[in-house]
Amino acid sequence: MASFFSLITELETLLEQLSAILSGDENQVVLVNGNNKDSISKAIADRFVSLQSMISGRLTFETISALNSSGEPANGELAEVWNDSNILNNGLYGWKDGAWTSSDYDPVKAVKSFVDALLVHSSSNHSGYQYAVVDNNGKLLLGIDNQGNVINKGLNDVINSLSDQTENHGLRLVSLEDDSLSHELTINALDEFKNDYFDTTNSSHSGFAYAIESSDGKCLFGVRPDGSVYSLELKPLIESLKRERGEQSGYIISFVDGAEKVLGGFDAFGRFVLSKGSKFSDRYSPRSGYIYTLEDSKGHILFGIKNDGTAVLPNVGNLQSSINEIKSQVEKLEKPSVFLDPLTEQSSPMASGPGIICWGDSMTAGAGSTGGNRYPTYLASKSGLTVHNAGVGGESSNTITARTGAIPFPVRIANAEPIKEIPSSGEIQIEFDTFLGNSFAPLRQGSGGAQGFAGELNGVKGTIYFTGTGTTPGDYFFVRETAGEAVPMNRPPYPYRTFFSEEHRGDIAIIWIGQNGNVLEDVLSQVQLIIDHLKAAYKKFLVIPKPTSTPEEDAEFERLWGRKVVKIRDYLSKPIYSADGVTVESSYGLSDAGFEPTEQDLIDVEAGKVPTSLRVDSVHFNNAGYEILAEQCYQRLIELKYI
């Protein structure tokens, strides 16, 4: 079912088409319901050209002035005016009674007669109009005013004709306090169209020179070849709401006071207009004097039913403001940025990002690069996003997984400590239990961005530090942030997560682990634990197999995570063959870097290894290798619509 405003839009389109037909120039053609209709000017011009082609041996003049200045023709010839600025002056002329006289049989006159049949000259009932289109009762439907504007005064009737409805539709006003006080206002649909003149035998409306149709193909307004005007007569669509009020009859829906005085209403274009000189009674203050009110969040009355039963709109501007406010809220609801976790009752992002966190070992940390050109640095430059480098050299996948918080570090008080508790102040030596048979060794080559490795142990905030460095032996200690009561630690292990890992659970995660010692099955399960620990409802992540992986290992990653896996070894070593399709002449990685392959590079590519020219040792990449990795990650983030 078409809405009121969609019908208005359809009618405005039809009026624009009719206006173009009436006022278009001699080159204009108007597309109406898929068919080209000539403007009246073009029809005249075309008729004139046709007539001109049939005329020979006659005098021709460009303007009417030139014709009149020529005087009486020597041999009684006919004359033609063909390009006067006033199109009605163009046509066939003959000398009669001492002056040039336009022929009654001129095709221009024929078209003019046709137009005059369509457009009735203004009368005392339609002052201010050069031409007017009226119905059979003389009611003005459409007019051209003295300034040449196309004006509609009978839009209500045409709107009615656009509504071919068979159902009842209404507005229900409901009292939330007393349902018995509810009222229903019904707009009765039309019974049927009156097709007095409609040519039902031809769907193209062959009985009309011009026609305006509804969306379902019914003729609403037409001009017959004989110049008579057809306008569909309809029952009033909204008789139960519309009030005839003389000068106020232009309203579709009106609002009146107790004395039947029209205060305002919705006009034919759907606009709310206050009647000239009227205002809402001062005694009706907000909420006072109303049975029902509809108010916005700021307490403004948008719609009300007064005690005498009349309906008013005190402030339509507030209504529009409230509509905009509601739309804004709905848009936010449709695309929420956070959701409430029903278990923790904490807010979490709907989707990971926009920041990126790169978890890994020395490859992520950038071992082998120079000038700080690590792959997270390249990625930040390419994407324009904030990228955190959480890579620490030498760490196993077990330790990296604990740093992400996916499995917390399992902490207990060291055996060397006689009292198993966190002291009221100072520090205490700690140790880590194992996970899946694997130990933890954090802080050997850095904290991976976790400032001071700060976190919380058994409800106490503090920091873990290591007394050794790298492979140098040392011990782990936990230092309280502030003094307080001693806290027992007699049921180990106790989980420890860094604040840094919690802060970045909502980021897009790039996970590159497994180079340092763990078996494939453990690495795959640890990667999944990291993914599961990401905070967002829609978790965005990439996984990179180790740089020395095999095709079989890469396949295991792909089986679990598909296109979220960036197989960097496979890409860098992917062979490029010569024209014979057999000889390897380069690889994707070497080509991207612009390197001419060495003999060793070609041997590496044949073996499925990262070419030597892209590495600094058997594992770590150089700047070129890291930049290609960053580009591959960047392109995959775009492909997955993560960024």
MARGU-294030 format. One line per 8 residues: for each residue z, x, y of C-alpha. Coordinates in Angstrom, 3 decimals, m for minus. Layout:
! residues N
Z/X/Y; ...
//
This chain:
! residues 643
0.000/0.000/0.000; m0.989/1.366/3.360; 1.793/1.843/5.920; 1.657/0.475/9.460; 1.112/3.910/10.933; m1.578/4.860/8.396; m3.394/1.670/9.420; m3.038/2.660/13.074
m4.551/6.084/12.246; m7.446/4.442/10.384; m8.117/2.094/13.279; m8.043/4.889/15.842; m10.692/6.701/13.773; m12.873/3.591/13.736; m12.468/3.127/17.494; m13.479/6.736/18.087
m16.586/6.161/15.965; m17.469/2.985/17.894; m16.882/4.765/21.205; m19.217/7.553/20.108; m21.884/4.996/19.178; m21.554/3.291/22.559; m21.301/6.350/24.799; m22.908/9.183/22.785
m25.906/11.045/24.170; m29.473/10.825/22.880; m28.842/13.553/20.301; m25.626/12.177/18.811; m25.309/10.796/15.283; m21.954/9.392/14.112; m20.774/9.606/10.488; m19.282/6.211/9.529
m18.076/5.687/5.951; m20.459/8.349/4.706; m23.496/6.979/6.560; m25.096/8.377/9.714; m25.275/5.915/12.617; m27.315/6.675/15.723; m25.679/6.330/19.116; m27.234/3.651/21.295
m28.693/6.363/23.547; m30.349/8.021/20.572; m31.729/4.699/19.346; m33.251/4.095/22.763; m34.708/7.586/22.945; m36.166/7.321/19.455; m37.751/3.961/20.237; m39.229/5.384/23.430
m40.704/8.383/21.651; m42.250/6.061/19.086; m43.770/3.917/21.812; m44.961/6.931/23.770; m46.882/8.205/20.776; m48.797/4.927/20.716; m49.691/5.014/24.404; m52.589/7.026/25.750
m54.381/7.143/29.049; m51.413/5.891/31.048; m49.734/7.414/34.058; m46.536/9.364/33.403; m43.685/10.095/35.787; m40.527/12.040/35.133; m38.278/9.876/37.371; m38.265/6.371/38.828
m38.397/7.896/42.314; m41.630/9.676/41.495; m43.095/6.436/40.151; m42.182/4.418/43.236; m43.584/7.136/45.521; m46.963/7.092/43.748; m47.932/3.698/45.127; m50.506/1.334/43.668
m52.529/2.758/40.754; m56.230/3.261/41.450; m57.475/1.499/38.309; m54.558/m0.776/37.494; m53.147/1.609/34.885; m49.747/1.150/33.285; m47.160/3.844/33.918; m44.276/5.404/32.026
m41.024/6.914/33.286; m39.810/9.322/30.652; m36.890/11.454/31.906; m34.940/9.662/34.624; m31.221/10.542/34.870; m30.494/6.826/34.444; m31.694/6.125/30.937; m32.297/2.427/31.734
m34.991/3.429/34.276; m37.083/5.027/31.562; m39.830/2.882/30.041; m43.108/1.111/30.585; m44.085/m0.203/34.077; m46.947/m2.194/35.560; m48.031/m2.880/39.178; m47.110/m6.430/40.170
m46.691/m8.147/43.545; m47.013/m4.849/45.386; m44.393/m2.915/43.399; m43.869/m1.207/40.063; m42.171/m3.625/37.664; m40.538/m2.772/34.330; m42.251/m4.414/31.376; m40.312/m7.202/29.652
m41.783/m5.944/26.398; m40.550/m2.394/26.882; m38.610/m1.074/23.842; m35.868/0.061/26.208; m35.468/m3.531/27.312; m35.361/m4.617/23.690; m32.507/m2.217/22.942; m30.820/m3.174/26.221
m31.018/m6.814/25.178; m29.435/m5.826/21.877; m26.593/m4.017/23.684; m26.083/m6.946/26.057; m25.690/m9.190/23.053; m22.964/m6.871/21.812; m21.224/m6.370/25.133; m20.411/m9.453/27.191
m20.345/m8.833/30.960; m16.939/m9.003/32.568; m15.736/m12.328/33.845; m12.739/m13.521/35.833; m10.804/m13.496/32.570; m11.516/m9.802/32.007; m11.489/m8.219/35.419; m11.605/m4.454/35.607
m14.136/m4.121/32.784; m17.817/m3.348/32.944; m18.302/m4.714/29.431; m16.067/m6.500/26.949; m16.207/m7.409/23.270; m14.636/m10.803/22.615; m14.048/m12.993/19.576; m15.269/m16.569/19.079
m12.304/m17.844/21.109; m13.106/m15.596/24.058; m10.163/m13.264/23.372; m10.758/m9.691/24.498; m10.902/m7.277/21.548; m12.487/m4.178/23.045; m13.701/m3.219/26.512; m15.224/m0.478/28.647
m13.359/m0.268/31.928; m14.779/0.651/35.354; m14.090/4.333/34.678; m16.079/4.270/31.412; m13.016/4.423/29.137; m13.019/2.431/25.893; m9.912/0.223/26.034; m8.464/m2.010/23.327
m6.417/m5.088/24.268; m6.526/m6.925/20.956; m5.336/m4.187/18.651; m2.818/m6.474/17.001; m5.546/m8.665/15.497; m7.494/m5.633/14.266; m4.314/m4.139/12.786; m3.761/m7.428/11.016
m7.263/m7.237/9.589; m6.527/m3.832/8.110; m3.655/m5.245/6.006; m5.051/m6.953/2.913; m1.713/m7.384/1.181; m0.540/m9.755/m1.547; 3.120/m8.715/m1.763; 6.106/m9.508/0.441
7.746/m6.594/2.191; 10.805/m6.776/4.350; 13.638/m5.033/6.128; 17.094/m5.657/4.726; 20.125/m5.292/6.985; 23.211/m4.754/4.831; 26.894/m4.887/5.767; 28.793/m2.274/3.804
32.031/m4.193/4.311; 30.912/m7.722/3.372; 27.780/m8.201/1.272; 27.771/m11.918/2.058; 26.871/m11.030/5.644; 23.696/m9.235/4.542; 20.442/m10.539/5.968; 16.836/m10.002/4.979
13.872/m10.157/7.334; 10.614/m10.635/5.442; 7.099/m9.823/6.602; 4.834/m12.235/4.735; 1.631/m10.710/3.433; m1.751/m12.285/4.150; m3.105/m14.865/1.698; m6.715/m13.757/1.856
m9.478/m12.559/4.125; m11.756/m15.166/5.693; m15.276/m14.095/4.864; m17.134/m16.709/6.957; m19.909/m14.287/7.917; m19.401/m11.476/5.427; m22.477/m10.757/3.371; m20.930/m10.436/m0.112
m24.290/m9.939/m1.772; m24.720/m6.462/m0.332; m21.856/m3.947/m0.370; m23.537/m1.916/2.402; m23.189/m4.840/4.848; m26.938/m5.257/5.259; m26.387/m8.232/7.542; m25.024/m5.991/10.298
m26.545/m3.386/12.572; m23.112/m1.785/12.977; m19.899/m2.481/11.080; m16.274/m1.322/11.069; m14.813/m1.420/7.584; m11.323/m1.222/6.106; m10.513/1.451/3.534; m11.305/m1.014/0.724
m14.811/m1.740/2.068; m14.232/m5.091/3.790; m16.046/m5.728/7.065; m13.545/m6.079/9.919; m15.878/m5.994/12.921; m19.653/m6.112/13.028; m22.735/m6.556/15.209; m25.617/m8.485/13.679
m29.279/m7.623/14.345; m29.528/m10.648/16.626; m26.789/m9.178/18.826; m24.036/m11.636/17.868; m20.563/m10.235/17.282; m18.552/m10.866/14.126; m14.764/m10.377/14.101; m12.565/m11.158/11.109
m10.082/m13.956/11.862; m6.724/m13.560/10.165; m3.375/m15.232/9.987; m0.749/m13.363/12.003; 0.573/m10.604/9.776; 4.070/m10.615/11.198; 4.467/m14.096/12.638; 8.152/m14.144/11.696
8.841/m11.192/13.989; 6.199/m11.422/16.702; 6.915/m13.562/19.779; 4.161/m14.718/22.106; 5.381/m13.989/25.623; 2.354/m13.999/27.904; 2.344/m10.592/29.548; 4.644/m9.290/26.790
2.356/m10.344/23.915; 1.182/m6.768/23.438; 4.286/m6.088/21.324; 4.080/m6.020/17.560; 7.884/m6.340/17.250; 10.062/m7.288/20.211; 13.787/m7.261/20.926; 15.226/m10.066/23.040
18.589/m10.939/24.546; 20.455/m14.225/24.137; 18.325/m15.848/26.865; 15.100/m14.976/25.000; 14.274/m12.354/27.609; 12.191/m9.580/26.162; 14.009/m6.262/26.497; 11.382/m4.121/24.806
9.563/m3.590/21.569; 7.095/m1.621/19.509; 3.577/m1.774/20.902; 0.357/m1.704/18.913; 0.491/2.098/18.694; 3.985/2.122/17.191; 5.600/3.295/20.443; 8.869/1.772/21.663
8.508/0.497/25.226; 11.095/m1.085/27.525; 9.828/m4.147/29.379; 9.330/m3.666/33.097; 12.525/m4.416/34.992; 14.606/m5.096/31.896; 17.608/m3.234/30.597; 20.219/m3.684/27.946
23.247/m5.597/29.185; 26.022/m3.401/30.526; 28.619/m5.467/28.719; 27.362/m4.134/25.418; 29.100/m0.771/25.374; 28.679/1.426/22.267; 30.042/m0.409/19.205; 31.460/m3.175/21.366
29.609/m6.448/20.942; 27.795/m5.412/17.749; 28.022/m6.884/14.259; 26.306/m3.856/12.722; 25.370/m0.446/14.081; 23.411/2.485/12.752; 24.713/5.715/14.286; 23.826/9.391/14.083
26.243/12.223/13.378; 27.078/12.467/17.080; 28.088/8.832/17.369; 24.948/7.608/19.155; 23.903/4.062/18.301; 20.387/4.150/16.889; 20.108/0.491/15.902; 22.433/m2.452/16.304
22.800/m6.193/15.671; 24.705/m7.875/18.490; 27.196/m10.699/18.157; 24.526/m13.204/19.210; 22.244/m12.036/16.398; 19.748/m10.076/18.487; 18.677/m6.590/17.467; 18.579/m3.696/19.939
17.671/m0.020/20.009; 19.902/1.527/22.704; 18.355/4.971/22.410; 15.146/5.595/20.498; 15.258/9.233/21.579; 18.455/9.666/19.596; 16.731/8.110/16.599; 13.950/10.690/16.715
16.515/13.455/17.166; 18.427/12.241/14.127; 15.246/12.002/12.064; 14.464/15.612/12.946; 18.016/16.612/12.044; 17.778/14.859/8.678; 14.402/16.465/7.966; 15.873/19.856/8.768
18.754/19.261/6.365; 16.414/18.024/3.631; 14.234/21.110/3.997; 17.310/23.253/3.548; 18.289/21.285/0.463; 14.803/21.616/m0.995; 14.922/25.382/m0.664; 18.613/26.319/m0.868
19.432/29.972/m0.421; 22.725/29.841/m2.355; 24.272/27.800/m5.142; 27.893/27.184/m6.164; 28.789/28.685/m9.527; 30.681/25.867/m11.331; 32.783/28.379/m13.276; 33.836/30.757/m10.522
33.399/28.252/m7.625; 31.817/31.111/m5.691; 28.531/31.063/m3.818; 25.662/32.977/m5.347; 22.088/33.516/m4.098; 19.404/31.252/m5.529; 17.044/34.219/m5.954; 17.506/37.971/m5.989
16.670/39.866/m2.830; 15.537/40.678/m0.318; 17.182/44.081/m0.877; 16.254/46.269/m3.856; 18.672/48.346/m5.978; 17.266/51.138/m8.191; 19.579/51.926/m11.117; 18.891/55.087/m13.106
19.525/58.739/m13.867; 18.048/61.940/m12.415; 14.537/60.416/m12.354; 15.768/57.752/m9.940; 17.925/60.262/m8.066; 14.694/62.195/m7.422; 15.091/65.398/m9.427; 11.875/67.419/m9.046
10.899/65.915/m5.688; 10.851/67.817/m2.422; 11.546/66.699/1.125; 13.557/63.700/m0.038; 10.422/62.050/m1.471; 12.095/60.102/m4.279; 10.436/56.999/m5.678; 12.980/54.599/m4.021
12.131/56.252/m0.683; 8.404/55.727/m1.225; 9.060/52.128/m2.288; 11.045/51.406/0.869; 8.179/52.760/2.969; 5.543/50.698/1.132; 7.482/47.418/1.060; 9.313/47.597/4.367
12.466/46.440/2.523; 15.902/48.005/2.187; 15.947/50.002/m1.063; 19.193/51.492/m2.410; 18.977/54.582/m4.621; 21.655/54.265/m7.318; 20.410/57.128/m9.474; 22.800/59.804/m10.823
21.518/62.824/m12.751; 22.587/63.444/m16.321; 24.049/60.003/m16.949; 23.534/58.143/m20.201; 22.388/54.542/m20.288; 25.962/53.613/m21.254; 27.421/55.127/m18.086; 24.682/53.664/m15.858
25.275/50.213/m17.354; 28.962/50.510/m16.500; 28.118/51.560/m12.941; 26.080/48.360/m12.539; 29.169/46.363/m13.546; 27.349/44.768/m16.482; 29.963/46.328/m18.752; 33.016/47.495/m16.806
34.462/50.932/m17.366; 37.190/50.437/m20.058; 40.179/52.266/m18.480; 43.552/53.203/m19.924; 46.343/55.500/m18.770; 45.781/59.040/m20.152; 47.820/60.050/m23.170; 49.301/62.860/m21.098
51.074/60.343/m18.860; 54.529/59.368/m20.149; 54.659/56.043/m18.246; 51.773/53.653/m18.799; 51.559/52.072/m15.374; 49.890/52.418/m12.015; 52.572/53.999/m9.830; 53.755/52.372/m6.598
51.897/55.090/m4.678; 49.768/58.136/m5.290; 47.572/58.700/m8.346; 47.651/58.661/m12.125; 45.405/60.266/m14.734; 43.136/57.890/m16.662; 40.694/57.977/m19.567; 37.785/55.786/m20.754
37.428/54.029/m24.094; 34.008/53.894/m25.774; 31.431/51.074/m25.876; 29.051/50.682/m28.838; 30.384/54.034/m29.980; 29.210/55.702/m26.787; 31.446/57.381/m24.237; 31.403/57.191/m20.421
30.998/60.161/m18.108; 30.633/59.036/m14.472; 30.785/61.176/m11.330; 29.407/64.360/m12.945; 26.507/64.625/m10.467; 27.376/61.979/m7.882; 28.516/58.399/m7.418; 25.089/56.742/m7.159
25.818/55.262/m3.741; 29.321/54.015/m4.567; 31.316/55.436/m1.691; 34.319/57.182/m3.237; 33.756/55.174/m6.433; 36.099/52.573/m4.994; 37.011/49.534/m7.059; 39.875/47.512/m8.500
42.020/48.337/m11.567; 44.360/45.665/m12.934; 44.555/43.996/m9.516; 45.137/47.236/m7.607; 42.506/48.531/m5.184; 41.809/52.218/m5.286; 39.375/55.009/m6.143; 38.476/56.987/m9.278
37.634/60.660/m8.864; 36.708/63.535/m11.235; 38.112/67.044/m10.969; 35.150/68.756/m12.635; 31.475/68.951/m11.665; 28.331/68.610/m13.793; 29.035/70.147/m17.173; 32.292/71.764/m15.955
35.269/70.112/m17.715; 37.656/68.046/m15.652; 39.937/65.009/m15.614; 39.700/61.491/m14.138; 42.324/60.089/m11.781; 42.907/56.722/m10.135; 44.351/56.819/m6.590; 45.883/53.705/m5.042
44.438/52.577/m1.720; 47.832/51.437/m0.404; 51.411/51.715/m1.676; 52.939/48.754/m3.482; 54.774/47.745/m6.631; 54.114/49.656/m9.843; 51.763/47.780/m12.193; 52.123/48.104/m16.001
49.073/49.241/m18.014; 50.424/48.781/m21.560; 47.602/46.599/m22.967; 44.505/48.783/m22.553; 41.671/48.927/m21.938; 41.528/47.433/m18.432; 38.108/46.715/m16.809; 37.076/48.676/m13.738
34.053/47.774/m11.599; 33.071/49.462/m8.357; 32.823/47.426/m5.172; 29.333/48.882/m4.710; 28.047/47.305/m7.936; 29.448/43.904/m6.938; 27.859/44.125/m3.482; 24.401/44.652/m4.987
24.394/42.121/m7.833; 22.233/39.890/m5.647; 19.528/42.511/m5.071; 16.202/42.814/m6.877; 17.016/45.319/m9.646; 14.734/48.107/m10.890; 16.231/49.506/m14.095; 15.142/52.929/m15.385
17.530/54.175/m18.065; 17.478/55.695/m21.562; 16.302/59.266/m21.040; 19.653/60.870/m21.760; 20.595/60.430/m25.368; 21.051/56.747/m26.273; 19.040/55.193/m29.105; 16.372/52.597/m28.298
18.321/49.604/m29.676; 21.305/50.416/m27.466; 19.107/50.933/m24.406; 17.390/47.559/m24.892; 20.730/45.725/m25.221; 22.150/47.544/m22.177; 19.124/46.655/m20.064; 19.594/43.012/m21.035
23.293/43.210/m20.102; 22.315/44.521/m16.655; 19.799/41.689/m16.212; 22.347/39.067/m17.288; 24.861/40.477/m14.805; 22.556/39.950/m11.834; 24.122/37.365/m9.568; 21.196/35.146/m8.545
20.137/31.994/m10.350; 16.542/33.313/m10.308; 16.954/36.928/m11.350; 14.265/39.303/m10.119; 13.984/42.642/m11.879; 11.669/45.353/m13.184; 12.278/47.588/m16.186; 10.801/51.077/m16.582
10.794/52.748/m20.026; 11.773/56.408/m20.069; 9.060/58.907/m18.971; 8.857/60.396/m22.476; 8.532/57.039/m24.256; 6.072/56.340/m27.043; 3.563/53.466/m27.208; 5.751/51.838/m29.846
8.814/52.014/m27.596; 6.859/50.625/m24.660; 5.822/47.709/m26.879; 9.477/46.898/m27.593; 10.148/46.655/m23.839; 7.084/44.453/m23.327; 8.081/42.185/m26.191; 11.325/41.383/m24.367
10.281/41.350/m20.699; 6.479/41.144/m20.519; 4.959/41.894/m17.099; 8.346/42.826/m15.721; 7.929/46.146/m17.545; 6.264/48.997/m15.616; 4.957/51.391/m18.294; 4.712/54.440/m16.070
4.025/56.975/m18.852; 1.224/54.790/m20.160; m0.287/54.388/m16.670; m0.115/58.043/m15.634; m1.675/59.167/m18.945; m4.231/56.340/m19.296; m7.506/58.199/m20.006; m10.648/57.907/m17.895
m13.735/58.609/m20.004; m17.035/60.168/m19.032; m20.333/58.286/m19.286; m20.523/58.902/m23.050; m17.358/56.781/m23.503; m15.824/59.519/m25.681; m15.012/62.541/m23.532; m11.774/62.318/m21.485
m12.419/63.544/m17.955; m9.241/62.412/m16.129; m6.422/59.810/m16.128; m5.278/56.963/m13.893; m2.431/59.081/m12.548; m4.558/62.158/m11.812; m7.228/60.018/m10.169; m4.664/58.191/m7.982
m3.198/61.535/m6.897; m6.655/62.946/m6.159; m6.078/65.854/m8.554; m8.816/67.660/m10.435; m7.483/67.737/m14.015; m6.611/71.068/m15.566; m7.250/71.906/m19.181; m3.564/71.245/m19.923
m3.760/67.888/m18.123; m6.577/66.795/m20.420; m4.587/67.924/m23.468; m1.592/65.883/m22.185; m3.762/62.812/m21.629; m5.225/63.104/m25.135; m1.626/63.189/m26.441; m0.509/60.227/m24.327
1.841/62.344/m22.186; 2.264/62.387/m18.418; m0.170/65.091/m17.159; 1.437/68.410/m16.279; 0.022/68.254/m12.730; 2.274/65.224/m12.076; 5.467/66.845/m13.413; 7.772/69.729/m12.510
9.116/70.062/m16.057; 8.877/68.236/m19.363; 10.522/65.106/m17.899; 10.805/64.984/m14.110; 7.946/64.035/m11.829; 6.804/65.804/m8.681; 6.179/64.025/m5.376; 2.760/62.767/m6.493
4.185/61.300/m9.703; 7.031/59.574/m7.878; 4.696/58.107/m5.258; 2.424/56.646/m7.944; 5.487/55.132/m9.650; 6.554/53.568/m6.332; 3.062/52.120/m5.841; 3.076/50.617/m9.350
6.482/49.037/m8.754; 5.353/47.729/m5.356; 2.212/46.128/m6.791; 4.186/44.560/m9.650; 6.744/43.103/m7.213; 3.859/41.475/m5.349; 2.204/40.237/m8.561; 5.440/38.575/m9.702
5.865/37.095/m6.190; 9.211/38.821/m5.827; 8.287/39.967/m2.338
//
